[in-house]
Amino acid sequence: MSISAFGWETAALEAIAGIDLHGISALVTGGTSGIGAETARVLAGAGARVTITGRNLEAGRAVAARIAEEHRDAAVEVAGLELSDPASVAAFASQWAGPLHLLVNNAGIMALPERALSEGGHELQFATNHLGHFVLGTGLRAALAAGAAEAAAGVLGGARVVSLSSRGHLRAGIDFDDIDFNVRTYDPLIAYGQSKTANVLFAVEAARRWAADGITANAVHPGAILDTGLSRHMPPQTLTGIQATNTQSFKTVGQGAATSIVVATSPALSGVAGRYFEDCQESEVIPEGTPDIASHARGVAWYALDADDANRLWELSTRLVAAA
């Protein structure tokens, strides 16, 4: 099935039409609200067994109940997960039972107004958005490899990892000398951008390291969506200013989940790995030397796909979580 007809306006239900996920086990972080909840709903409606994670178990159970009302045969489980705590994430991963076919690293926080550190001493957006998902993904690698080897994974062409990034990555690459803003002045959107670049680099390196296991990994930008809690830390005047410009068009939650669904399930993307997608299509690369890339409405920065930086971040992340 081609994805050429999909675009900005495509909704998640349209993107998954005709795809049967019975026998597929999926895990969606941040599935308790927003596009994570929509992603879980659409995957479950297609027959997948879905586990949603989040900090608010009550909200997660409410999502699962709504899915069950809509799809009476849906299999949805809810689990607590604190991504900013590597020990908590490692414990969750170690308790996972059975093969896993689809991991959607959806959860995230954005633009914390003041610099905050995780218990491990790392800038909180980087710790939550990247390090937490790094521990989760590496902890579940064996389960993903087992899933890739199952016949049920044939519909996906193996196991898949979807890493949610953002257009915000255009604001910042990785400052390997000062990831935690110990020296440079903290900027909420620069810190967010760094964490979102890390999400892309994770997919690039996971794709390389796990290819022999039948696991693919790609990054996605869902688009700008107001009807989620992600922007709750942004000052009202900032949101008002964004809404007043023509450079940002806002999607519904269903449209926001569509690119995740395409990259997670489309047969056309079987074997495709280490790429960045937005509006349900692979993005064009913004080349090095391009001026003012943060003003670009579309595209993936060259540094977010850099193989050397991807490997360097993986090795650094391994050391950081080991020391936590």
Residue, then its C-alpha position, 0 to 999 in steps of 0.5 A: m500500500s502506497i503512502s503517496a496519497f497521505g499528507w498534512e490532512t491525513a488522519a490516523l484512521e485513514a492511515i491505518a485503513g486496511i491494515d490488520l494488526h491481530g497478533i501484533s503487540a504494541l507499546v505506546t509511551g505517553g498513551t494516557s492523553g493527546i496523540g499518544a492516546e489516539t495512537a493507542r486507540v487506532l492501533a487497538g482498533a486495527g487488532a493490536r494488543v496495546t500497552i499504554t504507559g504514563r505517570n497518570l494511571e487513572a488517565g490511562r485507565a480512562v483511555a483504555a475504557r474508552i477504547a474498550e467501549e469503541h472496540r469491544d474486543a480490544a486488548v489494552e493494558v495500562a502501566g505506570l512509567e516515569l521516564s525521567d527515572p532510569a531505574s524505574v524504566a529499567a525495572f519496567a523493561s525487565q518485567w516485560a513478558g513476551p515478544l514486542h513488535l511495535l514500540v512508539n516512543n511518544a511521551g515527552i515534556m516541552a519548554l520547561p520555563e526554568r532549568a530543572l534536573s532529574e534525580g540523576g542530575h540531567e536537564l529534565q527535558f533531555a532526561t525524559n525525552h531522550l534518556g528515558h526512551f533510550v533506557l526503554g528501547t535498549g531494555l526492550r531490544a530482546a523483546l523486539a528481536a523476538g517479535a521480529a522473528e515471529a510470523a505475526a511480524g510479517v505485516l510490519g516486515g519485522a519489529r518497528v520503533v517509532s521515535l517522536s521528535s519535533r520541528g523543534h529539533l531545528r532550534a538546536g543540535i546536541d551540545f556534547d560539552d554542556i548537555d545539562f546547561n551547567v555552563r551555557t544559559y538555560d533556554p527552554l526551547i533550546a533545551y527542548g530542541q536538543s532533546k528532540t534532536a536526540n530523539v532523531l539520532f536515537a532512531v538513526e543509531a538504533a536502525r544501524r545497531w539493530a538491523a541484524d535483529g530485524i528491527t527498524a527505527n525511524a523518527v517522526h514529527p507529528g505537527a503542531i497540535l494545540d489540543t494536548g498537554l505538551s505546550r502547558h509550560m509555554p507562556p500564553q503570550t508565546l502560544t498566542g504569537i505562534q497562533a497569530t503567524n502563518t508559519q505554523s498550521f495546527k492539526t487535530v489530534g487525529q491528524g497529529a497521530a497520523t505520521s506515527i501510524v504510517v511509520a509504525t504500520s505501513p507495508a510500504l515502509s517495510g525495511v525503511a530505517g534511520r529516516y525522519f518523517e512529517d506529514c506522513q512523508e519522508s522529510e527533505v534534509i536541510p543541508e549544513g550551511t543553511p541560514d536560520i534553519a529554525s525558521h524553516a517550517r519543514g525538513v530535518a536538519w543535517y545534524a539530526l541524521d549525522a551518523d557520527d553524532a548518532n554513535r557518539l550520543w549512544e555511547l554517551s547515553t550508555r555512560l550517563v544511564a550507567a552512572a545514574 
